[in-house]
């Protein structure tokens, strides 16, 4: 099964090697039909600390690592 690739914007880069990425999407309201903007927040690993606030990044899903 292929891994999902999603594109988002880095919104926080304060933690070492971790980035907060917001993925924007549009959803139609079930009753009124208005198009609403929704977001999904993911935390992504950045080993080299190269991304910063406002950068557009592509993240790929992976198996859980503990």
PyMOL commands that set and color helices and strands:
alter all, ss='L'
color gray80, all
select strands_A, chain A and resi 5-12+18-28+35-45+56-60
alter strands_A, ss='S'
color yellow, strands_A
deselect
rebuild
show_as cartoon
